Amino acid sequence: MTFRITTALAALAVATPALAEVNIYSQRQPELIAPLTDAFTEATGIETNTVYIDQGLTERLSAEGSRSPADIIMTVDISRLSQAVDAGVTQAVESETLSDNIPAEFRDPGNQWFGVTTRARIVYASKDRVAEGEVTTYEDLADPKWQGRICTRSGTHPYNLALTSAMIHHHGYEAAKAWAEGVKANLARKPQGNDRAQVKAIWAGECDISLGNTYYMGKMLEDPEQTEWANSVRIVFPTFEDSGSHMNVSGVAMTAAAPHREDALKFMEFLASPEAQQIYAEVNYEFPVKPGVERSELVQSWGNFTPDTVNLMDLSALRADALRLMEEVNFDG
Ligand code: FE
């Protein structure tokens, strides 16, 4: 009897030498990731396990150390990617597929992280109460003509910190601080909620414009409860006075302790493939990083725009300054 069980276990061990799987720690919502992991499993037969971690991704990986089951992290915002690299929880990945498919400006020069999509931080403007051409630059949002008309999420949310970092990059700390004070003076209400909640507030008549990321328009149109909010606004691409519209990335990195390195690399390469890039475009309404992959029809309908030329690493380096600035002006207070 004992012999038989041992044999059976041995046979099982031979049949599955090292389980083909990739463990993902994701700071992106599960429904955004599932279409990609499903397509990856279909294409390769490699299973994926996704753990959704809203806060403290880097801290968790640090705490788990070499025992961490995670192979991959997926997150948004350049500062979160840089934070993981700085904490030493990622590893460099050499891959021709990744360097061929992802333009240099969207990946770490040391190959520690790779951007897989981009998005713009734009203005949602009330169709009824904001005239064509009324929204121009980010700088102009501090103009008293917007008094009582702007809604936004917290000034210390990564999306707004990246925008503030870009403002510091273009104009210097003091001018950026004056700008943030001006925007604060124009707020219709204290910063609260997420990007979609601001559009709801426009729909409800509480404010006329809000800051938000582009893909939320697509997400709101998909949700029966939010379609009306989406239809009450249009997307306007503001620019910096001397540059273009503010951009950020979502990205991927391999963890330092990755137990399934080879399969994790296959997953990263899959995310940069035309198939996955198209899923990002069609399902998530993001901008693909791989040249030649089209934006979705809906995203194209928002029109063309000029992206800001600031380097993502420069933005990341200014994050601490941006946080201090937002605290100094007590933006959320
Ligand atoms: Fe988001």
Residues whose N, C-alpha, C, O or C-beta is under 5 A from the ligand:
A	BS01	FE	none
